[in-house]
Amino acid sequence: MKSLSLLLPPMLLAACSPAPDAGLMTGYAEADLVYVAAGSAGTLQQLDVKRGDRVRQGQALFALDTDAESLTASGAAARAQRAAAQEANLRKGRRPQEIGAIDAQIAQARAALATSTAALDRQRRLVDQGFVSALRLDELQAAHDRDTARLRELQAQRALAQDAARSDEVAAAAAESRGALADAELARWREGQRARRAPADAQVFDVLYRRGEWVAAGAPVVALLPPRALKVRFFVPQAVLPRVAVGSPVALACDGCAAGLTARVRWVSPQAEYTPPVIYSNESRSKLVFMVEAEPDDAARAVLKPGQPLDVRLPAAGTGA
């Protein structure tokens, strides 16, 4: 009897204790931050925002030094101009002065041919009359043929001087020009990537570097919090999982928050896991749970902060709200 009297008070207290609320979960607010980084390393030269600022899409955030990129862009632009000039030059004939020089050479060749033709005709008459031997005639015939060939050569050179280069050469020069232009565009793009702008309207959540610091390639400099990046994350025991479905509403409560905050489930993990140690709950410790993410309503999104602990209440069993 004495032992029974000692056990009665704890038993009575346990019987009077309220049963745990299976629909009440512990969770926290979390944000999908946008980390803005430069693609290459450099010294942070300009910082246009500070933590807590509101930025609009396209607003300048920061810029790294661009000395090397500017020199590369200038060199690429010069090579592009050179390639374009070579292409244009191949598409044109020679200059008028060069064609004039060829015309003068043609005139000289015609005069030489006229002289050799006249000498050949006289020699033929003399040979026919028997005054000279035929040996001299062969020499004059060779000179006449030489002058004729020279005239034809110069006439061909003049026709070629008026035409553009061969089509294959022009095509090769055009391809080289396009490649040089692409290199110049790439150099300007790389120079532009040194200065980054806000990809969307957001709040500056954090600034990770200061002016004058060296920033590694791909290292984020500014972390942004877009308006709809906030989410609620909580963990549901497998016994309560049938009450959670994508699209179902949940009630939110936090210290100092107004009543009536809600969120809507947008994702339920398909894989079970152990309750994270950050969730301090004797009832759910070391039990398998499923992670759930919910999108808060506008009122909740306006007051919740990333990392803030929350009480999440599921709809009553058998109801949709």
Secondary structure, 3 states (H helix, E strand, C coil): CHHHHHHHHHHHHHHHCCCCCCCEEEEEEEECCEEEECCCCEEEEEECCCCCCEECCCCEEEEECCHHHHHHHHHHHHHHHHHHHHHHHHCCCCCHHHHHHHHHHHHHHHHHHHHHHHHHHHHHHHHHHCCCCCHHHHHHHHHHHHHHHHHHHHHHHHHHHHCCCCHHHHHHHHHHHHHHHHHHHHHHHHHHCCEEECCCCEEEEEECCCCCCEECCCCEEEEEECCCCEEEEEEEECCCHHHCCCCCEEEEECCCCCCCEEEEEEEEEEEEEECCCCCCCCCCCCCEEEEEEEEECHHHHHHCCCCCEEEEECCCCCCCC
